């Protein structure tokens, strides 16, 4: 399988969610700049990311100065302050970031971000909650990935009585 070309990501808001996204993207070999107003948070991540900056994610001048208009994707990971999140989304779209993902904390927040033109609005707590509930509900399911349109790839525990048998031997349609 060919290796994907590294991309440039900016992650604005370095709470638990933003820090996890930024670290994982960096671990995959991408160039990642993490941005937060809290100097202690930024300093803690400085060695894990390509760049880390203390800045207001809703300040157009600061985002331009950091060169975010040259990044492939921006992730707005601050969801608690609807105004800051929305202003950041508008600003990133205005300066020409081609793809913007944003965390939302409510249906109204989701609607606002969608109207602004955010490419993907995410609800990490809800999405992970559904994922966990699905696995808890199906004890043989180790994990799954949705492919869209109702299709999934599922990692299941095969009961011992079925181990080593082909699908045709199981006579599943009988």
Residue, then its C-alpha position, 0 to 999 in steps of 0.5 A: x500500500x502506498x504511503x500517504x503524502x503528509x499534509x499540513x494541519x492546524x489544530x486550534x484549541x488544545x484541550x483533551x480532544x484537540x491535544x489528542x487530534x494534534x498528537x495523532x496527526x503528528x504521529x502519522x508524520x504530518x506537519x501539525x501546528x497546535x494553537x491555544x491561548x494557554x501558554x502552559x498547554x502550548x509549552x507542554x505540547x511544544x516537543x510533540x508537534x511540528x509547531x506550537x503557538x500561543x494565540x487567539x484562534x478567533x483573531x484573523x491577524x494572528x491566524x494569518x501571521x501563523x501562516x494558516x492560509x497555507x495549511x491543508x486542513x484546520x481543526x477547530x477543537x474548541x467547542x465550549x465557547x460558541x462565539x470563539x468557535x464560530x468566529x474561528x471558523x469564519x476567519x479560517x474560511x475567509x483566509x482560504x483554508x481549504x478544509x475546516x473541521x470543527x467540534x460542536x457541542x450542541x445542535x444549534x452550534x452544529x447548525x451555525x458551523x454548517x451555515x458558515x461553511x465548515x466542511x465537517x462538524x463533529x460531536x466527539x462525545x456523541x460519536x464515541x458514545x454511540x460507538x461504545x454502546x454498539x460494542x457493549x450491545x454486541x458482546x462478540x464485537x471487538x470494534x467496527x468502522x462505518x464505511x457509510x451508506x449502512x456498510x461497516x467493517x466489523x472485528x468480531x470474536x469468532x465462537x469456538x464452534x465456528x472456528x475454522x469453518x468456511x461460510x458455506x459450511x456454516x449454512x447461514x441461509x438455512 
